[in-house]
Amino acid sequence: MKRRIASWENLHSVPDEFYGPLVSEALGMTAAELGLNHLAGQDTQLLETRYPPSPEEAFRAVDQLWRADVHGYEPLLLSEPSQPAWSEASLRWLVAPEPSFPTAPAKGSARVGLADVATIKATSDMFAQLDDRFGGDHARYSVVQYLSRDVSPLLTGQYTEAVGRALFSTVAEATLLAGWMSYDSCHHGLAQRYFLQALRLAQDGDERRLAGSILSAMSHQATFLGHYTEGATLARAARMGISGVATPTLMAQFHAMEARALARTGDTRACELALAEATKALESRNSGDEPEWITYFDEAELAAEAAHCFRDVNSARQAVAHAENAMSGNHVRSDFFATMVLADAHLRAGDPEEACRVTLDALDLGEQLKSARCVSYLAEFRQHLSHLATDSSSVIEFQEQAAEHRLWVATNAITGNE
C-alpha cells in the first residue's frame, strides 16, 4: 500500500476505483473530502461473496472481479473464502428456474457471433494447457487480463439467444479456469468468487453439466481448506443437480470428490463406497458422449484421487498401490501431486528412504511449476519427515539434494527453515 501511495504522489495521480475506498477508510475521510469525485457512488459490493441474482448482475460482478484482479487489488487477492457462500450457491443453483436471458443491450454495443465464441474457447484452451504444464501462477494474470480486456465487452454486446447461450457457457468455462488458477496460486477468496460467477454464467448458458463440474471444483477447494462437510455436500449437490443429463465420467468425478472429503473426516467405509461408485461409473463411460473438458478424468486421475483418500485414512499400502497407477505422463501438475502422495504414503508405511527418493522425482518433475499448492504438498511432506527425527545418511543426502530445487526452497517460509 505504501508503494502505491508513493507512486500516486510521484505521478501526481489519484487512487483508482479499487484503492480509493481504502485510502478514504484509512484517513477517516469521505471520497468527496479527498477530492476523489470519480469514486462517487462507488459500488461497495466487490468483496461480497454471493451468487448473482440475474445475468446482468453476473456480468457486472465478474467484470469488476476481473478488473480488480488485473489492478492487483490486495484486499481481494488476500481475501478468505466464505463458508456460507458454498451452501448458498449450490442451493440457489439447484432450485434455479429456467435460464434467464439479459435485457436488450445499449445501442451501439458490439455485435457478437459464434466466431467470437470460438475465439474465446481457443484462447481459453491455450491457457489451460499452460496451466497444466507450468502451474496456476505462470499465466494467471494473462488469463484475467484477456478476460477483462477482450471478453467483458462481449457479455454486454448484441447477440441472438443461441449465440448468447454459447457465449455464457464458454465464458463460464474460462472463468472456471481463472478460478482453478487462482486456487492453485492459493488466492482462495478470489478463487471462490470466480467459481461463483462461473456457476451463474453456466446457469444462464443452460449448461448444467459444466455447472456440476464447477460445484465439483468448489468441493475440491473446500476439502483442501479443511471444510470437509461442505466439500462432501458440494459433490453431492453436483451429482444431484445434473442427474438428468449426467455422463459416467462426470459422475465418477463427483463420487471421487465426495470420497476425498469423506476420507478427511475419517469415515473410511463411506469413502470406500464413494470410490467404488466412482470406479463403477468410469468403467461404463463412452468417451464420445463426454464433454471435451472432462475427458482428462481417466483411470490415472481416479487412481490419484484414490491414493489421496487411502493416504488420508492411513491405509498407506493401498495409497502406494493407487499412487503408482496415477502417473499419466500427460499432466505435469497432476503427476507431481500423485508423486508427492506416493512419497507421503511411503513415509507413513515406514520407508523414509523410498519416500525421499520419490520426492526427488517430484522435485525434478515440478521444476517448471509455479504453484502454491505444489509448495504446500512439499511443505506437508517436509514436516512429516522432520517428525521422524531420522538422521540416516540417505535422508541427510536427500535434504542436501532437495535444497537445490526451487520448490523445496519455497517451503522454507512455511516450515520455518532457512
Helices and strands as residue ranges (DSSP letters): H 2-10, H 20-27, G 37-39, H 55-70, H 74-77, H 83-94, H 114-134, H 136-146, I 147-151, H 152-155, H 161-184, H 188-204, H 208-224, H 228-241, H 248-265, H 268-283, G 287-289, G 292-294, H 299-312, H 316-324, H 332-348, H 352-365, H 372-388, H 393-402, H 406-410, H 412-415
